């Protein structure tokens, strides 16, 4: 999946709040880069114009970010509930990061067909 396709899919389509299915590594990391760039631009606009834009952007991106993180865990055949590991300081975030960079299952798993 390419950069624009990933960002567009996760911010404008039914994938916005879709917690089922699977998401490939490329979809996850392109979206992460896209959300960083959007947040950075919002921060620049906020700094120069004074409109509290970053808060709006963060609120708008919470649901698709969580949904995509859950689908990424599904791609590695793990339940989305493992996302709660992020609440464990340092160790939880490192475990999640390891899973997010790991290759997904090459074949169908209990969460659906292999992602592209």
Secondary structure, DSSP 8 states (H G I E B T S, - for coil): --HHHHHHHHHHSGGGG--SS---HHHHHHHHHHHHHHHHHHHHHHHHH---HHHHHHHHHHHHHHHHHHHHHHHTT--GGGGGGGGSTTHHHHHHHHHHHS---SS-BTTBS---
